[in-house]
């Protein structure tokens, strides 16, 4: 500092002696003016392109874009079918209902409530003979689907009147879940409370039974009732109505062709955050190891790298991955239909006013569509069989396909046995009905979209901020027709090998936030119940509780109940769990080896064995309970075990015990992450 000060102090004297042409002030003012001129000039240069946008035929976003009422008036429609859909089924049903309307001299449109201003529902009465249909799926613990969340919030908050609005609801759910069809039932009840008129009873679809049959039965009763209500007659035309037209691109720049991207073209080549369902991150696979030591199953642990993605996750969240279909099945479909799978095509919506211009990103090739975009593995729904029946040259095949799409008992039984019980996908149907050879573009139009698969994250971001762990079991079985069926996502994940040559397998992924959270107070005990791959989120919980202990935090009891078939074969994460118990991170490790003895032992049996400890932890120490795994059997049996413990040690009746557990759920102290 001394040298600098000395230098500064000598400068004025030197300047005085030389009597310069410009003073310091002059130089300062000159620099300032020059800077302002340059700044103005540069700003002006940057601003010049703005008027160019006015030349483009792109009007600025207007309120009309979110007005389904204006759209209906403009296009002469009187039926709107809103859908709340997480896996695509609700959207598929909505499209089928809007298509049906044509048969009854009406015009319908399927609509995503996320894209429209739902407060306009009160204006529906402005359109004569109008009707709003809601196909609403329930997700998780009685929650709305992601795209229906804003609509649900609006319904809860609004006190607007819906007088004169006609509506009906078809709910999609699964009876194995605690809150069966909660979202559909809520929408049905709430619309009535707001003054809307229910013109047909609430339909209840159960995916644990036969969702397709439930929908077809409801739909076939619904339309005659609508005809009577509106005083219209069916046209009798049951012929197929195409929604998209085929355009073949013989001379196209391949840089303009989609190769598996879900939103922005080339988004897999130039990745830009934020990453979500329409813009997944390509995460390199750094670990892919088999977890089980023996046995005929394949249980795997994968780790994907999210460094530099700005992706954040918490223990309990889900990672969504976008798998691709087996190339052998795609090639066989091309072979059986006699098409060049590398032809570049677009399927363009015949309804120019529709928000959905294509059924999947276009232009693309048939190969890409069948590999990345379409679900070709699940058994096709009845509407697909109905639409494709016209292409069967054998009258018997045609008759059977149409019969399966009807609600007649014989047709339902045929669909149940031939398609569902025999687990025939579209390829199996084409192989077993040699007279059926539909045009591939119509087949692609009818196939549902291939959906993301969700996995409970098996790591904690406190310990692994740049890595996400996945625990999965390979799905593989032989059907009644002798065909080997492989799970799309688990087969694809198994093949995501970590190569030594520097080539990295990648997984398109994003994070779905969850309510499955550790208690806010680390001192609260946690009771975790997760047999099989249900242990996944608890690996993250255990890592996080260990990290909290290292930070010097007071951490409550951490109790784990997990299970497998045989200790020597498929004891998942044995070394990690035993080490965590040794270091005191896990207070008590309870493992049920179901088939290591004559009498099968499951996690619910171990819960009953430790009932005194459990009751103290829950009733006295404010423990939080977490269940992860199979909803159909395990989650129910575990819940029953908790009822019995509350009855025996809390001196309650079954009804009181049920209420007690329900209250824990309401308080966020009994959480489930289950699947069926």
C-alpha positions in Angstrom: 0.0 0.0 0.0 2.9 2.5 0.8 4.2 2.4 -2.8 0.8 3.1 -4.2 0.1 6.0 -2.0 3.5 7.5 -2.8 2.8 7.2 -6.5 -0.6 8.9 -6.2 0.9 11.7 -4.2 3.5 12.6 -6.8 1.1 12.6 -9.8 -0.5 16.1 -9.2 2.9 17.7 -8.9 4.1 16.2 -12.1 0.9 17.3 -13.9 1.3 20.9 -12.6 4.8 21.1 -13.9 3.9 19.9 -17.4 0.8 22.1 -17.6 -1.1 19.5 -19.7 -3.6 20.4 -22.5 -6.5 18.5 -20.7 -7.2 18.6 -17.0 -8.3 15.4 -15.1 -11.8 16.7 -15.1 -11.7 17.2 -18.9 -10.4 13.6 -19.4 -13.1 12.2 -17.0 -16.0 14.1 -18.8 -14.6 13.0 -22.2 -14.4 9.3 -21.2 -17.9 9.5 -19.7 -19.4 11.0 -22.9 -17.6 8.5 -25.1 -18.9 5.7 -22.9 -22.4 6.9 -23.1 -22.2 7.2 -26.9 -20.9 3.7 -27.2 -23.5 2.3 -24.8 -26.3 4.1 -26.7 -25.0 2.8 -30.0 -24.6 -0.8 -28.8 -28.1 -0.7 -27.2 -29.5 0.5 -30.4 -27.8 -2.3 -32.3 -29.3 -4.9 -30.0 -32.7 -3.4 -30.1 -32.9 -3.4 -33.9 -34.1 -7.0 -34.4 -37.2 -6.4 -32.3 -39.3 -5.0 -35.2 -38.4 -8.1 -37.3 -40.7 -10.3 -35.1 -43.6 -8.2 -36.2 -43.1 -9.3 -39.8 -43.6 -12.9 -38.8 -47.0 -14.3 -38.8 -46.9 -15.1 -35.1 -49.4 -13.2 -33.0 -48.5 -12.6 -29.4 -50.0 -15.0 -26.9 -53.6 -14.0 -26.2 -56.2 -15.0 -23.7 -58.0 -16.8 -26.6 -55.4 -19.5 -26.5 -56.5 -20.6 -23.0 -60.2 -20.2 -23.8 -61.8 -23.6 -24.5 -65.2 -21.8 -24.8 -64.0 -19.6 -27.7 -62.4 -22.6 -29.3 -65.6 -24.6 -29.1 -67.7 -21.8 -30.5 -65.2 -21.2 -33.3 -65.2 -24.9 -34.3 -68.8 -25.7 -33.7 -68.2 -28.1 -30.9 -70.6 -28.8 -28.0 -68.8 -31.5 -26.1 -65.5 -31.1 -24.2 -63.7 -34.0 -22.6 -61.2 -33.0 -20.0 -58.6 -35.5 -18.8 -56.4 -35.9 -15.7 -53.8 -38.5 -16.8 -50.5 -39.6 -15.4 -49.8 -42.7 -17.6 -51.8 -41.8 -20.7 -54.9 -43.9 -20.1 -57.2 -41.0 -19.0 -56.1 -39.1 -22.1 -56.8 -42.1 -24.3 -60.3 -42.5 -22.9 -61.0 -38.8 -23.4 -59.9 -39.1 -27.1 -62.2 -42.1 -27.6 -65.2 -40.2 -26.1 -64.6 -37.1 -28.2 -64.3 -39.3 -31.3 -67.6 -41.0 -30.3 -69.5 -37.7 -30.4 -69.5 -37.8 -34.3 -71.7 -40.9 -34.3 -74.4 -38.9 -32.5 -74.4 -35.8 -34.7 -72.3 -33.9 -32.1 -68.7 -32.6 -32.2 -66.3 -33.2 -29.3 -62.8 -32.1 -28.3 -60.4 -33.7 -25.8 -58.7 -31.1 -23.6 -55.9 -31.0 -21.1 -57.1 -28.8 -18.2 -53.5 -27.6 -17.7 -53.7 -25.8 -21.1 -57.0 -24.0 -20.4 -58.5 -21.4 -18.1 -60.9 -23.7 -16.1 -62.7 -20.8 -14.5 -64.4 -20.5 -17.9 -66.4 -23.7 -17.1 -69.3 -21.4 -16.0 -69.6 -20.1 -19.6 -70.3 -23.6 -21.0 -74.0 -22.9 -20.8 -73.5 -20.3 -23.6 -73.2 -23.2 -26.0 -76.4 -25.1 -26.8 -76.7 -28.8 -25.9 -73.3 -28.6 -24.3 -71.6 -31.1 -22.1 -68.3 -31.4 -20.1 -67.0 -34.9 -19.6 -64.2 -35.5 -17.1 -61.9 -38.6 -17.3 -60.0 -38.2 -14.1 -57.3 -40.5 -12.8 -56.2 -40.7 -9.2 -52.4 -40.7 -8.5 -50.4 -41.7 -5.4 -52.3 -41.2 -2.1 -55.6 -39.9 -3.6 -53.9 -37.0 -5.4 -54.7 -35.4 -8.7 -52.4 -36.2 -11.7 -49.8 -33.6 -12.4 -51.8 -32.0 -15.3 -55.0 -31.8 -13.2 -53.3 -30.2 -10.1 -54.3 -26.6 -11.0 -57.8 -27.6 -11.9 -58.1 -29.4 -8.5 -56.8 -26.3 -6.7 -59.3 -24.1 -8.6 -62.2 -26.4 -7.6 -61.1 -26.2 -3.9 -60.8 -22.4 -3.9 -63.7 -21.3 -6.2 -67.1 -20.2 -5.0 -68.2 -19.5 -8.6 -71.6 -20.8 -9.8 -71.8 -23.5 -12.5 -75.6 -23.3 -13.1 -76.6 -24.6 -16.5 -73.4 -26.6 -16.9 -74.0 -30.3 -17.8 -71.4 -32.8 -16.8 -70.4 -36.4 -16.1 -67.3 -38.0 -14.7 -65.5 -41.3 -15.4 -62.9 -42.0 -12.7 -59.8 -44.1 -13.2 -58.2 -45.8 -10.2 -57.1 -49.0 -8.5 -59.0 -50.7 -5.7 -55.7 -51.9 -4.0 -55.0 -48.3 -3.1 -56.3 -46.6 0.1 -57.9 -43.7 -1.7 -59.7 -45.5 -4.6 -60.8 -43.1 -7.3 -60.6 -40.2 -4.9 -60.0 -37.6 -7.6 -62.9 -38.6 -9.8 -65.3 -38.8 -6.9 -64.2 -35.4 -5.7 -64.7 -33.8 -9.1 -68.1 -35.4 -9.4 -69.2 -34.2 -5.9 -67.6 -30.7 -6.2 -69.2 -29.8 -9.6 -72.6 -30.7 -8.2 -71.9 -28.5 -5.1 -71.1 -25.6 -7.4 -74.5 -25.9 -9.2 -73.6 -28.0 -12.3 -76.0 -30.7 -13.4 -74.9 -34.3 -13.4 -76.4 -35.8 -16.5 -75.0 -39.3 -16.1 -73.8 -41.3 -13.0 -70.1 -41.3 -12.0 -68.2 -44.2 -13.7 -65.7 -46.1 -11.6 -62.8 -47.8 -13.4 -60.7 -50.3 -11.5 -57.2 -51.0 -12.9 -56.8 -53.9 -10.5 -59.7 -55.6 -12.2 -60.4 -54.8 -15.8 -60.3 -51.0 -16.4 -61.1 -51.4 -20.1 -64.2 -53.4 -19.5 -65.4 -50.9 -16.8 -64.9 -48.1 -19.3 -66.6 -49.8 -22.3 -69.6 -50.8 -20.1 -70.0 -47.2 -18.8 -69.6 -45.7 -22.2 -72.2 -48.0 -23.9 -74.7 -46.9 -21.3 -73.7 -43.3 -21.3 -74.2 -42.5 -25.0 -77.9 -43.7 -25.3 -78.6 -41.7 -22.1 -77.0 -38.6 -23.8 -79.1 -39.1 -26.9 -82.2 -39.2 -24.8 -81.1 -36.2 -22.8 -80.3 -34.1 -25.9 -83.0 -35.5 -28.1 -80.6 -36.8 -30.8 -80.3 -40.1 -32.6 -77.2 -42.1 -33.3 -76.2 -41.9 -37.0 -75.5 -45.6 -36.9 -72.1 -45.1 -38.5 -69.7 -47.2 -36.6 -67.1 -47.0 -39.2 -63.5 -46.0 -38.3 -62.8 -42.3 -38.3 -59.1 -41.4 -38.9 -57.8 -38.6 -36.7 -54.4 -38.2 -38.5 -53.3 -38.3 -42.1 -50.1 -39.7 -43.3 -47.4 -37.5 -45.0 -44.4 -39.3 -46.4 -41.1 -37.3 -46.6 -39.0 -38.5 -49.5 -36.6 -35.6 -49.6 -36.0 -34.1 -46.1 -33.1 -32.8 -44.2 -32.4 -35.5 -41.6 -31.5 -32.7 -39.1 -35.2 -31.9 -39.0 -36.2 -35.4 -38.1 -36.9 -36.5 -34.5 -34.8 -39.4 -33.3 -36.4 -40.0 -29.9 -36.5 -36.5 -28.4 -39.7 -35.8 -26.5 -39.9 -32.0 -26.9 -37.3 -29.9 -28.5 -35.6 -31.3 -31.7 -31.9 -32.2 -31.0 -32.5 -31.8 -27.3 -30.4 -35.0 -26.7 -27.5 -33.4 -28.6 -27.5 -30.0 -26.9 -28.9 -30.4 -23.4 -30.3 -27.3 -21.7 -31.8 -27.2 -18.2 -34.3 -27.2 -16.6 -34.9 -30.9 -17.1 -38.5 -32.2 -16.8 -40.9 -34.7 -18.5 -40.7 -32.9 -21.9 -36.9 -32.3 -21.6 -35.3 -35.2 -19.8 -31.6 -35.2 -18.9 -29.3 -37.9 -20.5 -27.7 -39.3 -17.3 -24.6 -41.5 -17.9 -24.8 -44.9 -16.1 -21.8 -45.2 -13.8 -22.7 -48.4 -12.0 -24.9 -51.4 -13.0 -24.5 -54.4 -10.7 -26.5 -57.5 -9.9 -27.6 -57.5 -6.3 -28.6 -61.1 -5.8 -26.0 -63.8 -5.3 -28.0 -66.7 -6.7 -31.6 -67.7 -7.7 -33.3 -67.3 -11.1 -34.2 -63.7 -10.8 -32.1 -60.6 -11.7 -32.2 -57.8 -9.1 -30.1 -54.8 -10.0 -28.6 -51.6 -8.6 -27.8 -48.8 -11.0 -26.2 -45.4 -10.4 -26.6 -42.5 -12.9 -24.5 -39.3 -12.9 -26.3 -35.9 -12.8 -23.2 -33.8 -12.5 -23.7 -30.4 -14.2 -27.5 -30.9 -14.7 -28.6 -28.6 -11.9 -31.0 -31.4 -11.0 -31.9 -31.5 -7.3 -33.6 -34.4 -5.4 -34.5 -35.4 -1.9 -34.7 -38.8 -0.2 -38.1 -40.3 -1.1 -38.5 -38.6 -4.5 -39.0 -40.7 -7.7 -36.7 -40.8 -10.7 -38.6 -41.1 -14.0 -36.9 -42.9 -16.9 -37.9 -43.1 -20.5 -37.2 -46.7 -21.8 -37.1 -47.9 -25.4 -38.8 -51.0 -26.9 -36.9 -54.2 -27.8 -35.4 -53.8 -31.3 -36.2 -57.4 -32.1 -40.0 -56.7 -31.6 -39.8 -53.5 -33.6 -38.0 -55.3 -36.5 -40.5 -58.2 -36.4 -43.4 -55.7 -36.7 -41.8 -54.1 -39.7 -41.3 -57.5 -41.3 -44.8 -58.8 -40.7 -46.4 -55.5 -42.1 -43.9 -55.4 -45.0 -42.7 -51.9 -44.5 -39.5 -50.0 -44.6 -39.1 -48.9 -41.0 -36.7 -46.1 -42.0 -39.2 -44.2 -44.1 -39.6 -40.7 -42.8 -43.2 -39.8 -42.1 -45.5 -37.3 -40.3 -48.9 -38.0 -39.0 -50.8 -34.7 -39.1 -54.0 -34.0 -37.2 -57.0 -33.6 -39.6 -58.5 -31.2 -37.1 -56.4 -28.1 -37.7 -57.8 -26.4 -34.6 -56.5 -29.2 -32.3 -53.7 -28.3 -29.9 -52.3 -31.8 -30.5 -50.8 -31.6 -34.1 -49.3 -35.1 -34.1 -49.7 -38.3 -32.0 -45.9 -38.2 -31.3 -43.0 -36.0 -32.4 -43.0 -35.6 -36.2 -41.4 -35.9 -38.7 -39.8 -39.1 -37.6 -39.3 -42.7 -38.9 -41.5 -45.7 -38.2 -38.5 -47.3 -36.5 -38.1 -44.3 -34.1 -41.9 -44.2 -33.4 -42.1 -47.9 -32.6 -38.9 -47.8 -30.6 -39.2 -44.6 -28.6 -42.8 -43.2 -28.7 -45.3 -46.1 -28.9 -46.4 -48.7 -26.3 -46.2 -52.0 -28.4 -45.8 -54.3 -25.4 -49.0 -53.9 -23.3 -52.1 -55.8 -24.6 -54.1 -53.4 -26.9 -57.4 -51.9 -25.7 -60.7 -52.8 -27.3 -60.9 -49.6 -29.4 -57.6 -50.6 -31.2 -59.1 -54.0 -32.1 -62.3 -52.4 -33.3 -60.5 -49.9 -35.5 -58.1 -52.5 -37.0 -60.9 -55.1 -37.6 -61.7 -53.6 -41.0 -58.3 -54.7 -42.3 -58.8 -58.4 -41.5 -59.6 -60.3 -44.7 -61.0 -63.3 -42.9 -64.6 -62.5 -41.9 -64.3 -64.6 -38.8 -61.3 -62.6 -37.5 -63.2 -59.4 -38.3 -66.2 -60.5 -36.4 -64.2 -61.6 -33.4 -62.2 -58.4 -33.2 -65.5 -56.3 -33.3 -67.1 -58.6 -30.8 -64.2 -58.1 -28.3 -64.8 -54.3 -28.5 -68.5 -54.7 -27.5 -69.9 -54.8 -24.0 -71.8 -58.1 -24.8 -70.9 -60.8 -22.2 -69.5 -63.1 -25.0 -67.3 -60.3 -26.3 -66.0 -59.3 -22.9 -65.1 -63.0 -22.2 -63.3 -63.3 -25.5 -61.3 -60.1 -24.9 -60.5 -61.3 -21.3 -59.2 -64.7 -22.5 -57.7 -64.0 -25.9 -56.0 -60.6 -25.1 -55.6 -60.2 -21.3 -55.2 -63.7 -19.9 -53.0 -64.8 -22.8 -51.2 -61.5 -22.6 -51.1 -60.9 -26.3 -49.5 -57.6 -27.4 -50.0 -56.2 -30.9 -47.3 -58.3 -32.4 -48.8 -61.5 -30.9 -52.2 -60.6 -32.3 -50.8 -60.0 -35.8 -48.9 -63.3 -35.6 -52.0 -65.2 -34.5 -54.4 -63.5 -36.9 -52.6 -63.9 -40.3 -55.4 -62.3 -42.2 -54.9 -59.0 -40.3 -52.4 -56.7 -42.0 -53.3 -53.1 -41.2 -51.5 -50.1 -42.7 -48.6 -49.3 -40.3 -49.6 -45.6 -40.2 -53.0 -46.4 -38.8 -51.5 -48.8 -36.3 -49.1 -46.1 -35.2 -52.1 -43.7 -34.8 -53.9 -46.1 -32.5 -51.1 -47.3 -30.3 -50.8 -45.4 -26.9 -47.7 -43.5 -26.0 -44.8 -45.3 -24.3 -44.7 -43.8 -20.8 -42.0 -43.0 -18.4 -41.4 -45.5 -15.6 -41.0 -44.3 -12.0 -38.6 -45.7 -9.5 -38.2 -44.8 -5.8 -34.7 -43.2 -5.5 -32.3 -45.4 -3.5 -29.9 -42.7 -2.4 -29.7 -39.5 -0.4 -28.6 -36.2 -2.0 -26.9 -35.3 1.2 -24.5 -38.1 0.6 -24.7 -38.4 -3.2 -25.5 -34.9 -4.6 -24.4 -35.9 -8.1 -25.7 -39.4 -8.3 -29.1 -41.1 -8.3 -29.4 -44.8 -7.3 -32.1 -47.1 -8.7 -33.0 -50.6 -7.4 -35.1 -52.8 -9.7 -36.0 -56.4 -10.5 -36.0 -57.7 -14.1 -39.6 -58.6 -15.2 -39.6 -61.7 -17.4 -42.3 -64.4 -17.7 -43.7 -66.9 -20.2 -47.3 -66.3 -21.3 -50.0 -69.0 -21.9 -49.2 -68.9 -25.6 -45.6 -69.9 -24.8 -44.1 -66.4 -25.6 -41.4 -65.0 -23.4 -42.5 -61.5 -22.3 -39.9 -59.1 -20.9 -40.6 -55.9 -19.0 -39.8 -52.9 -21.3 -38.0 -50.7 -18.7 -36.2 -53.4 -16.6 -34.9 -55.2 -19.7 -33.6 -51.9 -21.1 -32.0 -50.9 -17.7 -30.3 -54.3 -17.4 -28.7 -53.7 -20.8 -27.3 -50.2 -19.8 -23.8 -51.6 -19.2 -20.9 -49.5 -18.1 -18.3 -50.0 -20.8 -14.5 -49.9 -20.3 -13.9 -48.3 -23.7 -15.1 -44.9 -22.6 -18.6 -45.2 -24.2 -21.2 -44.4 -21.6 -24.8 -45.7 -21.7 -27.2 -43.0 -20.9 -30.7 -42.9 -19.3 -33.2 -40.1 -20.2 -34.5 -39.1 -16.8 -36.1 -36.4 -14.7 -37.2 -36.1 -11.0 -40.8 -36.4 -9.8 -41.2 -34.8 -6.3 -42.9 -36.9 -3.7 -44.6 -36.5 -0.3 -42.6 -39.5 1.0 -40.4 -37.5 3.4 -38.3 -38.1 6.5 -39.7 -36.3 9.6 -38.8 -32.6 9.9 -37.4 -33.3 13.4 -34.5 -35.8 13.1 -35.2 -36.8 16.7 -38.5 -38.5 15.7 -38.1 -42.3 15.4 -38.8 -43.8 12.0 -40.2 -47.2 11.2 -39.6 -48.4 7.7 -41.3 -51.4 6.1 -40.0 -52.4 2.6 -39.7 -56.0 1.5 -38.0 -56.8 -1.8 -37.2 -53.7 -4.0 -39.5 -51.8 -1.6 -36.3 -51.2 0.3 -35.2 -48.6 -2.3 -36.3 -45.3 -0.7 -35.1 -46.6 2.7 -31.5 -46.9 1.5 -31.8 -43.1 0.9 -33.4 -42.6 4.3 -30.7 -44.6 6.1 -27.9 -42.7 4.3 -29.5 -39.4 5.3 -30.0 -40.5 9.0 -26.3 -41.5 9.0 -25.3 -38.1 7.6 -27.4 -36.3 10.2 -25.6 -38.3 12.9 -22.2 -37.3 11.5 -23.4 -33.6 11.6 -23.9 -34.0 15.4 -27.7 -33.9 15.2 -29.8 -35.9 17.6 -31.3 -38.7 15.5 -34.2 -40.8 16.8 -34.5 -44.6 16.5 -34.2 -45.9 12.9 -35.9 -49.2 12.6 -36.1 -51.2 9.3 -38.3 -54.2 8.4 -37.3 -55.7 5.0 -37.6 -59.0 3.4 -36.4 -61.4 0.7 -36.9 -65.1 -0.2 -33.6 -66.6 0.8 -30.8 -65.1 2.9 -28.1 -66.7 0.7 -29.7 -65.7 -2.6 -31.4 -62.3 -2.6 -30.7 -60.4 0.6 -30.5 -57.0 -1.0 -27.9 -54.6 0.3 -26.9 -57.0 3.0 -23.4 -55.6 3.6 -24.6 -52.0 3.7 -27.5 -52.8 6.1 -25.4 -54.8 8.5 -22.7 -52.1 8.5 -25.4 -49.5 9.2 -26.7 -51.5 12.1 -23.1 -52.0 13.5 -22.4 -48.3 13.4 -25.8 -47.5 15.1 -27.3 -45.7 12.1 -30.0 -48.5 12.0 -31.2 -49.1 15.6 -32.8 -52.4 14.8 -32.6 -54.4 11.5 -35.5 -56.9 11.1 -35.2 -59.2 8.0 -37.9 -61.7 7.0 -36.5 -64.5 4.9 -39.8 -65.8 3.6 -38.7 -69.2 2.2 -35.8 -70.2 4.4 -38.1 -72.3 6.6 -41.2 -74.5 6.2 -43.6 -71.8 7.3 -43.4 -68.6 5.3 -42.4 -65.5 7.3 -43.2 -62.0 6.0 -42.6 -58.5 7.4 -46.1 -58.3 8.9 -45.2 -61.3 11.1 -42.0 -59.5 12.4 -44.1 -56.4 13.2 -46.4 -58.5 15.4 -43.3 -60.1 17.1 -42.0 -56.6 18.0 -45.5 -55.2 18.9 -44.5 -53.7 22.3 -41.5 -51.8 20.9 -43.6 -50.6 17.9 -46.5 -49.4 20.1 -44.1 -47.4 22.3 -42.5 -45.8 19.3 -45.8 -44.9 17.7 -47.9 -44.0 20.6 -45.4 -42.5 23.0 -42.4 -41.4 20.9 -44.3 -39.9 17.8 -42.6 -42.3 15.4 -43.2 -41.9 11.6 -44.2 -45.0 9.7 -43.2 -45.6 6.1 -44.4 -48.5 3.8 -43.0 -49.2 0.4 -43.7 -52.0 -2.1 -46.6 -54.1 -3.3 -50.0 -52.4 -2.7 -52.2 -55.5 -3.4 -51.1 -57.7 -0.6 -48.1 -56.5 1.4 -49.4 -52.9 2.2 -52.8 -54.2 3.2 -51.3 -57.0 5.4 -48.9 -54.5 7.1 -51.8 -52.1 7.7 -53.8 -54.9 9.3 -50.9 -55.7 11.6 -50.8 -52.1 12.8 -54.6 -52.3 13.4 -54.1 -55.4 15.5 -51.3 -53.9 17.5 -53.4 -50.8 18.2 -56.3 -53.0 19.3 -54.2 -55.2 21.6 -51.9 -52.7 23.2 -54.0 -49.6 22.9 -57.2 -51.3 24.1 -59.1 -50.2 21.0 -61.9 -51.8 18.9 -61.1 -52.5 15.2 -63.1 -49.3 14.3 -61.1 -47.2 16.8 -57.8 -48.8 15.6 -58.7 -48.0 12.0 -59.4 -44.3 12.9 -56.2 -44.2 14.9 -54.1 -45.2 11.8 -56.2 -42.9 9.6 -55.3 -40.0 11.9 -51.6 -40.9 11.6 -52.0 -40.7 7.8 -53.7 -37.3 8.0 -50.9 -36.0 10.2 -48.2 -37.3 7.7 -47.0 -39.9 10.2 -48.1 -43.0 8.1 -46.8 -42.7 4.5 -47.0 -45.1 1.7 -45.1 -45.4 -1.6 -46.8 -48.4 -3.1 -47.5 -49.9 -6.6 -49.7 -52.8 -7.9 
